């Protein structure tokens, strides 16, 4: 049984895509590391991209990510503002310094091949690295970016799985999770907390999860205060900052916490709350589209749903308006959400290239619905019901990004996913889960069957849907 941690589901990285940016970045870094002593003997390097990576890689910044990974840059800590000048320098000088300091001649336009008419058998997101050494030997590795920043090398099992980890409460399905909650008397977050001790101490886990929330909060705040046009040929105008200004026309604040206080004091009512939830989600995914630092939740394309719903909880939920936010509440939300994401990854997919947008926005909405439900007093059964409701109403959602950019319809879809999560939580907490006709496991199974039936044009290829009805020249990006 595959063991997944909350830190596997929530990864700090760089936008705009977990499968097309963060995954290739990590694969390139691992290839460079695997070269070891041979790095100093590399004289040329060629990278071939297949399937969905080839079709939408230019809009998703796959080439940029590959160069950053080969150079040994860390997506968690790298200087975001330095990415563009670094890549520009590589293109202008045709020189790439590999991780470890060895420089090679590298022509990005010809040494990164977008083979959009070919696909490798294991997964649509295939990458082949070929390094030619000074003695003309070739070192070759094939990697797959399987969604959510997870990568797998062709010659290995899941490169991110930790099958040797023994969990106190091993979970493969929603039914098993429910049984553990019943036997232990723990909420879902409690089951997760016990399992996390297989990797690290409770204090270390809490600190790591709070770091994840800090990145989410920083992204929210920055996105709500950054205007302009997003990169790419679509010329999409940012909306979160404008909406923030309209909702807080006379407010003064200096940081995230005082901004959150200003939001709480700035108005009330359903429309006001709805506007802010949309604003929160827009802010995160506008940052994501602009190569900002975000958290996969469970992917970059769906990164806005969970922060928006968690921010809703901390800002608007009755009886929850702590100042500053309670770390324990944030941990419970993210623990619960992560376990739902793990079930989808194990039994279906979190990759749009495999399952369409239902695998990204749908999964993130289900995760957020469960997290919100637990934090508002819902039972484990109600949490699972909330997740089921949220996914049920995303089934069949296609992934058809215009121009291969994670902008239209992706950014707005995060607002819809957040609203559905809140609605699903409301419904579940006012329902008797024993009377439901549909279980979460049935919905996960149905989602996977739907994914397999879905035409490949609607799986992050930009070959169908809005992407062909609103064409864009990606060379302008």
N, C-alpha and C positions, 0 to 999 in steps of 0.2 A: 504494500500500500504506500502510495506517495505521501510524504509528509511535507506540508507546506506551512510556513510561518506567516504571521501577520506582516512581517517585513518582506516576504516574497510578493504578497499582493499589493503592498504599497511601497513603491520604489521612487526615490527622489531622482529626477533626471531633467532632461532638456526636451522641449517640444520640437516639432509639433506632433509626433507620432511615436507611441511606444513600440509598435511593430516595425515601422519603417525608419525610425530615427534612433531611438534608444537601443533597440535590439541590434541593428547593424553596428552601432557604435560599440556595444559590448562585444559583439562577435569579432570586430576588427581588433579591439584591444586584446582579446584572448589569442587571436592569431599571432599578433605581434609578440605577445608574451611567450607563446609556444615555440616561436622561432629560436628563442634562447640565444646560445652562442652563435647561431647561424645568421643572426641579424646583421653582423658586421660584414658578412659575405654576400648580402643581397645586392644585386645590381639592377634589378627591375621587378616590377610588381604589377600584376593585372588582376582586376576584380570583376567578376561576372555576376550580374543580378538577373534573377529569373522571376517569371510569373508576376504577381501583384507588385513585388518590389520594383520590377522593371517598368511596369505600366504606370505606376504613380510615384515612383521613387524621386523623380525630379521635384515634384510639388511638395513632397514630404521631407525634402532635405536629406535623402539617404546618402548622396554623395558627400555632403558636408559632414554627416555623422561618421562615415567611413574614414575620412581624412583625420577627424579629431581622434577617433579610436586608435588608428595606426600610430598617431603621434603620442599616444599614451595619456591623453587628456581625460580627466575624471569627470563624468557628467554630473556627479553629486556636488563637486566643489569647484569646478572650473569657472573662470571669469566669463560670464555670459557675454559681456560687452567685447570680449577679445575674440570670439568665435569668427565673426565676419572678417576682421582684418587678418586673422591667421589663415583663413581659407583663401582670401584674396591674394595673400603673399604666395601661397603654394601655386595658385593658378598663374600668377605673373612670373614667377621665377622657375616654374616647373621643377621645383625641388621640395621633397618631403623628408622631414627628419623623423625617422621611426622612433618608437619608444626605446629609450636607451641611448639615443644620440647619434645613430648612424644615418647619414643623409643619402638619399637616392634620387635619381632623376625620375620625375613622376609627372605625367601629362594627364590631368584629371579628365579632360574631354575624350581621350582615347584609351586611357588605362582603366577607366570604369566603364564597363559595357552594360548597357540596358537592353537585355535580350528579351524584348516583350513578346516575342513569338515562341518562346520556349518556357517550359515549366519542369521543375524537378519532381520526382514522384512522391516524396514524403510530405511536402507542404508547399503551398503557393509562394511562400517567402523564402526563396533559396539564395544563398550567396556562396560563390566559389572564389577562394583566394589562391593565387599562384605566384609564388616568389621564385624568380630565377637567380641562382647563385653565380658567383664568379667562375666556378668550375662547370657551369651549365646544368648542374642538377636543378631540379624543380621541386620545391616544397609546396604541396597542395593540401588545402583543407576545405571542406564544404560544411557550411553552417546553415541553420534554419532559424528565422525569427518567428516564434510561434504565438506571439501576442503578449501584451502586458510587459514587454521588456524581457521576457524569457527567451533564451537561446539554447539550441541543441546542436551539437556537432554530429555529423553524419555517422561517425564511427563509434559514437557513445550513446548511452541512454540519455535521458533528459539532463542537460548540463546544469540545470538549476535544481533538480530534485535531490532530496536527501533521504533516500529510501532506508538508509541505515539508522535513521533517527527513530527511536521508540517513544511513541506518545502515550501519555496516561489515558487519554480518551481518543483513540484513533477514529477518524470520521471519513467516510467515503460517500455518504448520502445524507439527505435531510432526515430520513427515518432514523439512521444511526445517531445523528446529532440529537434528535428528540429523545431517543432512548437514554442517552447519556445524561441529558438534562433531568429526566424523570428519575433515574437511578441515583444521581448525585445530589439532586435538589438544587443544582447550580443553574443560573441563567446561562445563556449562550456565551456571554462574555466571560463568565467564570470557567466554563469548559476550555475556552481558548486560553485564558490566563494560565490554567494548569498545564496545558500542552506546551505553552511557550517556555516553560522551565526546562524543557528538553534541550533548548538552544542556549539559554542565558538566564541570569537571575531575574526575578521580578522587577527589581529596581532598574536593571539595564534595559529591560523591555519597555518599562514605563518611560524612561528617558528617550529611547529611540522613537516611540510612538509620539511623544510630545514634540520631538524634532520634526517628524512628519507633519504634525498639525501646524507647527510654526512655519514650515514651507508653504503649506496650504494658505495659512492666514496672510503671510507676506504676499503671496500671489494674488489673493483676493484684494488686499489693500492697494497694491501697485496697479492691478488691472482697473480698479475703480478710479484711479487718478492718472491714467495715461491715455492721452488722446492721439489722434492721427489716423494713418492708413496702414493696414496690415500689409506685410510684404507679399508679393505675388501679383500676377497679371489681373486678378479680379478687382484689385483696388478697393477692398472692403474697408469701410470706415468703422473705426471702433465706436461702440455705443455705450459701454458701461460707464465711462467717465461722464458722458453727457447726462445719462440717467441719474447717476450719483449727484451731480450738481443740481438737477431739477428737483430731486427728492430732498436735498439738504441746501436750499438756496441761501440760508443765512447762518448756517452752522459754522462754528470754529472748532478746530481740533488739530492735533499735532502728530498723532500716531494711531496705530490700529485700535487700541483700547478706547481712546477718547472718541474715535470715529464710531465705534460700536455703541458707545454711550449716546452719541449724537443721533444715531439711527433710532435707538429706543425712544429717545425724547422727541423725535421729529414728527411723529404722527402715529396713527393707529387705524385699524380697520382692515378688512379683507384686501381691498385694492392696494393699499399701502404695503402690506406684507407681500402680496403677490409681486408687486413691482420690485421689491428688494430681492426676493428669491431669484427672479430672472436676472437682476443686475449682478448678483453674486456669481451665478453660473456663467453669464457673458464675460465677466471680468477674468475668470480663470482661463477660459478657453480662448479669449483674445490674447492673453499672455502666452498661452501654449502655441497659438498660431504664429506668434512673433519670436519663436525660439527662446521663450522664457523658461525659467526653472519652475517645474510643476511636479506633482506626484501622480504616478500611475494609479488610477482608482476605478477599475483595475487597469485601465489603459490611459494613454494621453488624450486620445480623441474624446474620451468620456470623463476627463479629469475634473470637470466642473460640477458634476452632479453631487458627489459626496460632500465636497466643501460647502456647496450652497445649502444643502439640507442640514449639515452640522451647524453652519452659521445661523440658519433659521432657528434651530433648536436653542442655541446659545443666546439669541437676540430676541426672539418673539414667543417661544413656547411658554405657556402659563406656568409660573412657579419655578422656572429654570433660569431666569435672567440674572445669573450671578455676574459679579464684576470684581476681579477678573474671572474668566471662565474656570470652572472646576476641572482640574486635570483628570480626576477619576471619571467624570462624565464623558470627557473626550475619549479616554481609553476605552470605556465600555462601548461607546458608539463605534469606534474603529475596530475593536476586537470583534464585535458582532458582525459588522459589515464584512470584515475580511473572511470570516468563516463561510458566509454565503458565497462570496467570490470563489473561494477554494472549491466548493462543491460544484460550481459551474465549470471551473477549469478541469476538474477531475472527470466529470461525467459528460461534458459537452465541449465548449470552447469559449475563450475570451478573445478570439482573433476574428476581426472583421473579414480578413482574407479567407477564413474558413466558414464563417457563419453570418456574414452581413452585419449590419449595425445592431441587430438584436443582441449580438454577442458583446457589444461594447456599451451602448447606452442602456440597453435592456438589462444587462447584468449590473451595471452601476446603479441603476434605479432600484433593482431588487436589493442590492447591498445596502443602499441608503435607507430604504423602507424598513428593513429589519433593524438597523442600528437605531433609527429614530423611535421605532416601536418599543424596543427595550428601554431606552432612556426615558420614555414617557410612561413607564410602568407596565408595559405589555408583557404577557407571559411568553415563554419560548415558543409555544404553539402559535400565538398571535404574531410573533416575529416571523416565523416561517410562512404564515398565511400572508403577511404583508409582502414578503419577498415574492411569493407566488402571484399575488395580484399584480404587482408591478411588472413582472416579466410577462405575465399572460397578455398584457396589453401592449407589449412590444414585439410579440411574435411576428416573424415575417418581415421585420424592418430591414430594408436593404441598405447597403453602403455604396453610395454613388457620388463621391466627392468631386465637385466641379474642378477641373484642371488638376486633379490629384492633390489639391490643397485641403488642409484640414480646417476649412472655413465655412463653406456653404455646401450642404445644410448643417454641417457638424456643430457649429457654435450654438445655433438656436436649438438644436436637438438636446443640448445639455439643459437648457431651461425647461424643456418639456419633460425630460427625464426626472428632473428635480421635483417639478410639480406633481408628476405621477407618483413619485415616491411618497410625498407628503399625503396625498390622497389615499394611497394604498394603506399607509399607516393608520390614517383616520378610520378607514373602513374596517381594518383588521381589529383595531382596539374596541370597536363597537359591535364585534361579531363573535359568534361561538365557533372556534375553529373545528370543533367536532362535527359541525354540520356542513362543512365545506365539501363541495363535490370534486374539487381539484386539489391535489397535493403539490408541494413544491417539487418533489421528485418526478411527478408526472409532467410538470411544466418543463423541467430540465430535459427530460427525455424528448418531449415534443419539440423543444427548441433545437435540439441536436438533429432530430429527423427533418425538421424544416430547413436547417442549415444544409443538410446533405441534398435535399431536393432543390434548393435555390440555384438558379442559373448563375454561372460564374461571373456573368456581366455585372451582377449586383453584389460582388464580394470584393470591394476595394480595388477595382480595376479601372474605374472611370470609363467603362465601355458601355454603360447603360444608364437609364434613368435621367436625372437632372444633368448628369455629366455630359450627355450627348445632346441634350436639348438646349443647354446653355454652354456652348463650346468656349474654350479659353486656350490661348496659345501659351503653353507652359514655358516656352523659351523666354517669355517676358518676365518670368518669376525671378 
